[in-house]
């Protein structure tokens, strides 16, 4: 086979119709061999030395091969762990830019660069890892996107995020063909998409879909890395999520196209902060053997060891320009080739870390902000990590949204009677104390109360303690401070009074989430009270603990209808999703406040009421006459009143008087089993607000 020089770009394996160009970055390698395998990835057929080295990129062009070619790299260079160099040509390496993978990792001692049995990572292992590691696959990137309907992204202010897992969402879904359950194809099923659309969701956020590794310690316990936060390839969808693994790329694209046809966005959770290779005792699968000192942050005076700001053993080195390039290339690829609409960045603080710590003006953020592709998609940060100074809620640049754990914690505390109106009020307004800076808008606050990590909504109101025994760690894993309340019984109960209160509390929390300013995020299944039996760290549970159960009784159906009602109201009333932060400041020009906080007397709350630690019932009045944009003119939106009562007993609340209004129309009362229609009350009416309940009224 005649090998040509090829080009150092684009990185990875690129088929041009006649052959494949291979380009691989390594700044300190001495030689790179391309290994080609048979059609099933078992037998190595040929080794080809990449002939050219330019700008720290090894490259070569191999004619007469194409899509479906299975390959890997062997990279030669010094093995000097104390200097951060861990080259070992006996280890077959994945291409960081591979668009598809074949096979899975088998935890054989040969996959380690050192002699694993000795426990000494300074030793050198000469066993061939090829039989035990996944391989890279050359792909045909062509896809007929013309069949996709004309697509317009959802504006931030209209966004409602729905976080779910590719496998768990459809694994038990009766309307999905059995072969497609738990796959991209399963998510693309008409019944699934119609259900999500009917919920009023606009944006589906998928837990990681990049190829990932199952940890050995989990496999030994007959568990698995279900969530997938253990990436080893940033360009390839994991073949485990494909009904036909050989067509994982096409299947993912088809899923996105079907979601777009329904007007739904797809956001993917991405893990660029660490890889599955772990610390110095971990396997050599890709980056470690390609250029360890470039791809990872190493302890400066002990380069044998890794900086572990992620808590997973290693930290990707986003200070290196080639690593920044790889990550931004990956992001652009998923936007331009896979048509995703945005990203949620796991441990996002890592991406903004320089050697001196978190830096808003770091290289990666600068690269994203100036990128014409990434500038147009949703960028959502999980704004914390476990490194020094890792908590950075509100610290990300303009243009980014962030998960707001302050909202989560305060809402949980309020509805269990542990937080005051003064604590809740700013959270209802998209946390302006955190996000109202540098021209950011309320959507920057991604409001949530539950997510994949932690209790489901049902479990939040059903358990005082975590119950993670199934994880095999003696219930020592997962958070112990959950701000939860079981309402009188731990776990499942037959007591109708307890069940009724729990259901009302779930409705209270869902209503608070969907009636607050900011971008709401719902955990899939919360709309019908899904339970994980008290497990608040189900990362390793690929079973009924994590899978959504689609057998719904009438109680579940009523909760679904309640969520649909709330999302419908949010879409119907722009005042619930404003582009300007609420200030509560009286406008002399317009003669109105955008938000007024109302006490039970129907009058504006006094300082004494704010400062009274026993105050548990109050109202949030959103005046539709207030300025709605940067243009100073009176608004023409509906005026709404949200009443919150976290007290255990009935509180009489006098409905306030507003100029131009004659009565209040009830839109929601979480104490009612079904939603009210047409209930109207006069100004000044003393409404008996049930203990631990929420009301929504419109000024008529």
JORA-V309909 format. One record per helix or strand of 2 or more residues. SS is the DSSP state (H for helix, E for strand). FROM is the first residue (numbers start at 1). TO is the last residue. If there is no record, write none. Layout:
SS:FROM:TO
SS:FROM:TO
This chain:
E:3:4
E:12:15
E:19:25
E:31:37
E:44:49
E:52:54
E:57:63
E:70:76
E:79:80
H:81:83
E:85:86
E:100:102
H:109:111
H:116:118
H:130:132
E:135:137
H:145:147
H:156:158
E:160:164
H:166:170
H:178:180
H:184:187
H:190:198
E:203:206
H:216:220
H:239:241
H:245:261
E:265:270
H:287:295
E:298:299
E:302:306
H:321:336
E:342:345
H:348:352
E:353:354
E:357:358
H:363:370
H:374:376
E:378:381
E:401:404
H:405:415
H:421:428
H:432:435
H:442:444
E:445:447
H:457:460
H:469:471
H:496:514
E:519:523
H:526:528
H:538:540
H:554:572
H:574:577
E:595:598
H:607:611
E:617:622
E:640:645
E:651:654
E:663:669
E:680:682
E:686:689
E:693:699
